[in-house]
Every structure is written in C-alpha cells, then in structure tokens.
Amino acid sequence: ECTVNGLGERAGNAAMEEIVMALRTRHDRMPFVSGVKSENIMRASRLVSAITGFVVQPNKAIVGANAFAHESGIHQDGMLKHAGTYEIMTPESVGLSKSKLVLGKHSGRHAFREKLRELNYELGDNALEDAFARFKALADRKKDVFDEDIVALVDDELVRAHDRIRLTSLEVE
C-alpha cells in the first residue's frame, strides 16, 4: 500500500511519489521498474487534493510547492549553472514545466540578472548594480519578491532616470 500527498503516511504507508521517483533516479542501486508514468504524478496529486480538499504541504517532497523552488543564493547560482547540482530529478519528470527561483533576501546577483532577462530587461552594469541594491532593500522588507515588484522597481527607475525635477521630501503641517 502507498499514499498520495501524504494521506495515510501516519498509518505507516509509504508515499507513492517518493517510491516511484526513488526507483527512477536510483535505478543503478535498485534495478526495479514500477510501471508508473512519473510524468502524471503532479496531475494525480492535484486530483487527490481537489477531491479530498486537503492542500499539499508546501515542503512535501516531490509534489509540494517548494519541491522545485530555490531561494538561497548559492542554490540559485548552482541551479543556473547546472540544475543537476541540487535536483536529482527534473521537474518535467513529475509533470511540472520547470523549477523556479524564488527571489528573496538570500538571492544573489546571478539569479536577479536571470530574472531580469526572463522579464525581458537588459540593464548595463551600473544600472544592474543600482537595481540590485533596490531589490535587496525591498527583499529585506518583504519575504518574497514577485515579478511585479521587480518590474515596478526597474520601470520606476527607468522612468525617473530622465526626470529633471524630483520630489525628495514633503512635509505637511
């Protein structure tokens, strides 16, 4: 017997997605085949979640929202250089489209630059450093920085770069 999304694990049943992916990724040590099409794991997980009304824990292995998400700067850099550094299975192998880099206070320049490219921004070195400094200040105030935040951060600076007059303070009595 096995479970999906952890339903039944307290009774001692193993997680189906973990067994299937262990067999698939460790076939050199475990020469067994499950016959499960692993690309359907996420669909099955979402279906079980929808039917039961139980939300999958974000940190659940393989099917949780954080399974293929990376926030730490060193992890993001490693993922950008070679995804296999931190992922022994691909997101596609379980039915996801790709890993995601979660930008936050631990993110570094490499991940920030890649996110800008993904959002179709090409900044020069000085503009990139200025944008990164503003990003870090924002990330210190917010847990997660979303794409919309970065667009606003960059667009606001691009618009204001050509201002001749700038309001620096306002005092109302």
Secondary structure, DSSP 8 states (H G I E B T S, - for coil): -EESTTTTGGGT-EEHHHHHHHHHHTTTT--------GGGHHHHHHHHHHHH-----TT-TTTSTTTTEE-SHHHHHHHHH-GGGT-SS-GGGGT-S--EE--STT--HHHHHHHHHHTT----HHHHHHHHHHHHHHHHH-SS--HHHHHHHHHHHHHHTT-SS--------
